């Protein structure tokens, strides 16, 4: 029976360790580097330097945390500022004051509220949107009736009451 010496075993493990590091580097680069651009090569190399041969999941976890933090910072700064800039460009200008007084203009806080309100309105579970969709699907109602009910919802009437009224009118036809 053949028993490898300590030198042969350690060199074999070193080869596996180097191969594992290469595979881990490729995986991290694929997930968080390259086109995604969350982590640069220096950050990936620093994470690979923490790899001991048995802590691959811990290194992946650290890479994910770092990439996720960068993504959230991007969403909170660059992306949000670009979004606000586009909204500001598309906003109509205020009417001119006859006395020549210059208004303050839109505030970033007000624009942010408008964006958040628009996003909330589009989220699933909004009773106004769900009710409007149900009214649109009622085949027995005329387009004029559908428009009337949607106008009532937009005017602030309770969507459940409007849906009840639409159902009652549908049965009358």
C-alpha positions as CSV (number, residue, x, y, z in Angstrom):
1,X,0.0,0.0,0.0
2,X,1.3,3.5,-0.9
3,X,1.2,6.3,1.7
4,X,2.0,9.8,0.3
5,X,4.5,11.8,2.2
6,X,3.6,15.1,3.9
7,X,5.3,17.0,1.2
8,X,3.2,15.4,-1.6
9,X,-0.1,15.9,0.3
10,X,0.6,19.6,1.1
11,X,1.6,20.4,-2.4
12,X,-1.6,18.7,-3.7
13,X,-3.7,20.8,-1.2
14,X,-2.0,23.9,-2.3
15,X,-2.8,23.2,-5.9
16,X,-6.5,22.6,-4.9
17,X,-6.5,25.8,-2.9
18,X,-5.1,27.8,-5.8
19,X,-7.7,26.3,-8.1
20,X,-10.4,27.0,-5.6
21,X,-9.3,30.6,-5.3
22,X,-9.3,30.9,-9.1
23,X,-12.9,29.5,-9.2
24,X,-14.0,31.7,-6.4
25,X,-12.5,34.8,-8.1
26,X,-14.2,33.9,-11.3
27,X,-17.5,33.4,-9.5
28,X,-17.3,36.7,-7.6
29,X,-16.2,38.5,-10.8
30,X,-19.2,37.0,-12.6
31,X,-21.7,38.0,-9.9
32,X,-20.5,41.4,-8.7
33,X,-17.7,42.6,-11.1
34,X,-17.4,43.0,-14.8
35,X,-20.6,44.4,-16.4
36,X,-22.4,44.7,-13.1
37,X,-19.6,46.9,-11.8
38,X,-20.5,46.6,-8.1
39,X,-17.0,45.4,-7.1
40,X,-13.8,46.3,-8.9
41,X,-10.8,44.0,-9.3
42,X,-9.0,45.4,-6.2
43,X,-12.0,44.7,-4.0
44,X,-12.5,41.2,-5.4
45,X,-8.8,40.5,-4.9
46,X,-9.0,41.7,-1.3
47,X,-11.9,39.4,-0.6
48,X,-10.0,36.5,-2.3
49,X,-7.1,37.2,0.0
50,X,-9.3,36.4,3.0
51,X,-10.1,32.9,1.6
52,X,-8.4,30.2,3.7
53,X,-9.7,27.2,1.8
54,X,-12.7,26.5,4.0
55,X,-14.5,29.8,4.2
56,X,-15.8,30.2,0.6
57,X,-19.4,31.0,1.8
58,X,-18.1,33.6,4.2
59,X,-16.2,35.3,1.4
60,X,-19.2,35.2,-0.8
61,X,-21.3,36.6,2.0
62,X,-18.9,39.5,2.4
63,X,-18.8,40.2,-1.3
64,X,-22.6,40.2,-1.4
65,X,-22.8,42.6,1.5
66,X,-20.3,45.0,-0.1
67,X,-22.0,44.8,-3.5
68,X,-25.4,45.3,-1.9
69,X,-24.2,48.4,0.0
70,X,-22.8,49.9,-3.2
71,X,-26.1,49.2,-5.0
72,X,-28.2,50.9,-2.3
73,X,-25.9,53.9,-2.3
74,X,-26.3,54.1,-6.1
75,X,-30.1,53.9,-5.8
76,X,-30.2,56.6,-3.1
77,X,-27.9,59.0,-4.8
78,X,-27.1,58.8,-8.5
79,X,-30.2,57.1,-9.7
80,X,-32.6,59.2,-7.5
81,X,-30.8,62.4,-8.6
82,X,-31.1,61.5,-12.3
83,X,-34.8,60.7,-11.8
84,X,-35.4,64.0,-10.1
85,X,-33.5,65.9,-12.8
86,X,-35.7,64.3,-15.5
87,X,-38.9,65.1,-13.6
88,X,-37.7,68.7,-13.1
89,X,-37.0,69.1,-16.8
90,X,-40.5,67.8,-17.8
91,X,-42.3,70.0,-15.3
92,X,-44.2,73.0,-16.7
93,X,-42.8,76.3,-15.7
94,X,-44.9,78.5,-13.4
95,X,-46.7,81.5,-14.8
96,X,-44.8,84.8,-14.7
97,X,-45.6,87.3,-11.9
98,X,-46.7,90.7,-13.3
99,X,-44.7,92.5,-10.6
100,X,-41.5,90.8,-11.5
101,X,-41.2,88.8,-8.3
102,X,-39.3,85.5,-8.8
103,X,-40.8,82.4,-7.3
104,X,-38.8,79.8,-5.3
105,X,-39.3,77.1,-7.9
106,X,-39.9,73.4,-7.1
107,X,-38.2,71.9,-4.1
108,X,-36.4,68.6,-4.2
109,X,-38.6,67.5,-1.3
110,X,-41.7,68.2,-3.2
111,X,-40.5,66.4,-6.3
112,X,-39.4,63.4,-4.2
113,X,-43.0,63.3,-2.7
114,X,-44.4,63.3,-6.2
115,X,-42.2,60.5,-7.3
116,X,-43.0,58.4,-4.1
117,X,-46.7,59.1,-4.6
118,X,-46.6,58.0,-8.2
119,X,-44.7,54.8,-7.3
120,X,-47.1,54.0,-4.5
121,X,-50.1,54.5,-6.9
122,X,-48.6,51.9,-9.3
123,X,-47.9,49.3,-6.7
124,X,-50.2,46.3,-6.6
125,X,-52.8,46.4,-3.9
126,X,-53.9,49.9,-4.6
127,X,-57.7,49.9,-4.2
128,X,-58.2,52.6,-6.8
129,X,-56.3,50.8,-9.5
130,X,-57.9,47.4,-8.6
131,X,-61.4,48.9,-8.7
132,X,-60.8,50.7,-12.0
133,X,-59.6,47.4,-13.5
134,X,-62.7,45.6,-12.3
135,X,-64.9,48.3,-13.8
136,X,-63.0,48.1,-17.1
137,X,-63.7,44.4,-17.2
138,X,-67.5,44.7,-16.8
139,X,-68.8,43.9,-20.2
140,X,-72.4,45.0,-19.5
141,X,-71.4,48.7,-18.8
142,X,-71.1,51.2,-21.6
143,X,-67.9,53.2,-22.1
144,X,-69.7,56.3,-20.8
145,X,-70.7,54.5,-17.6
146,X,-67.1,53.2,-17.1
147,X,-65.8,56.7,-17.6
148,X,-68.3,58.1,-15.1
149,X,-67.3,55.5,-12.4
150,X,-63.6,56.1,-12.9
151,X,-64.1,59.8,-12.6
152,X,-66.0,59.3,-9.3
153,X,-63.0,57.3,-8.0
154,X,-60.5,59.9,-9.2
155,X,-62.7,62.5,-7.4
156,X,-62.1,60.9,-4.1
157,X,-65.2,58.8,-3.7
158,X,-64.7,55.5,-1.8
159,X,-63.7,52.8,-4.4
160,X,-65.9,50.1,-2.8
161,X,-69.0,52.2,-3.0
162,X,-68.3,53.0,-6.6
163,X,-67.8,49.3,-7.4
164,X,-71.1,48.5,-5.7
165,X,-72.8,51.1,-7.8
166,X,-71.2,49.9,-11.0
167,X,-72.3,46.3,-10.2
168,X,-75.9,47.5,-9.5
169,X,-75.9,49.4,-12.8
170,X,-74.6,46.4,-14.6
171,X,-77.4,44.3,-13.5
172,X,-80.0,46.9,-14.6
173,X,-78.8,46.6,-18.2
